[in-house]
């Protein structure tokens, strides 16, 4: 089983993938091609993705039963004691988003003074 997920890729690439895989949702392709065809498809995806991102998941003989590859993703696969996990880069929130406002909300003030 092979799954390819495309994000922000050209429509021509999606059309190319529909020759070999079934598009079950926008940008999500699924099928059961041979390993040689899967590698050829992935090479085409990497070449023609442009500014887009791509994710390839396919079955294999390991403990998880599958493996995956990414192209132009911020999240990257990392091997951790034989298991492949996704590493998400830490993004610190801006100070304004984490600071809480002091005082009562407008809704609480209205309830307190009986106004609607």
QUILIN-V923565 format. One record per pair of residues at least 24 apart in sequence whose ideal C-beta (glycine too) atoms are under 8 Angstrom apart, sorted by the first residue. I is the first residue (numbers start at 1). GAP is how many residues later the second one is. D is the distance in whole Angstrom. If there is no record, write none. Layout:
i=I gap=GAP d=D
i=I gap=GAP d=D
//
This chain:
i=1 gap=29 d=7
i=1 gap=30 d=8
i=1 gap=31 d=6
i=1 gap=57 d=7
i=1 gap=58 d=5
i=1 gap=65 d=8
i=2 gap=28 d=7
i=2 gap=29 d=6
i=2 gap=30 d=7
i=2 gap=31 d=6
i=2 gap=36 d=5
i=2 gap=39 d=8
i=2 gap=54 d=7
i=2 gap=55 d=7
i=2 gap=56 d=5
i=2 gap=57 d=8
i=3 gap=25 d=7
i=3 gap=26 d=7
i=3 gap=27 d=5
i=3 gap=52 d=8
i=3 gap=53 d=7
i=3 gap=54 d=4
i=3 gap=55 d=7
i=4 gap=24 d=8
i=4 gap=25 d=4
i=4 gap=26 d=8
i=4 gap=37 d=7
i=4 gap=38 d=8
i=4 gap=41 d=7
i=4 gap=50 d=7
i=4 gap=51 d=7
i=4 gap=52 d=5
i=4 gap=53 d=8
i=5 gap=24 d=8
i=5 gap=49 d=7
i=5 gap=50 d=4
i=5 gap=52 d=8
i=6 gap=39 d=7
i=6 gap=43 d=7
i=6 gap=46 d=6
i=6 gap=47 d=7
i=6 gap=48 d=5
i=7 gap=45 d=6
i=7 gap=46 d=4
i=7 gap=47 d=7
i=8 gap=42 d=8
i=8 gap=43 d=6
i=8 gap=44 d=4
i=8 gap=45 d=7
i=9 gap=36 d=8
i=9 gap=39 d=8
i=9 gap=40 d=5
i=9 gap=41 d=7
i=9 gap=43 d=4
i=9 gap=44 d=8
i=9 gap=45 d=7
i=10 gap=38 d=7
i=10 gap=39 d=8
i=10 gap=40 d=6
i=10 gap=42 d=7
i=12 gap=36 d=7
i=13 gap=31 d=7
i=13 gap=32 d=7
i=13 gap=35 d=5
i=13 gap=36 d=7
i=13 gap=39 d=8
i=16 gap=28 d=6
i=16 gap=32 d=8
i=17 gap=24 d=7
i=17 gap=28 d=7
i=42 gap=27 d=7
i=45 gap=26 d=7
i=46 gap=25 d=5
//
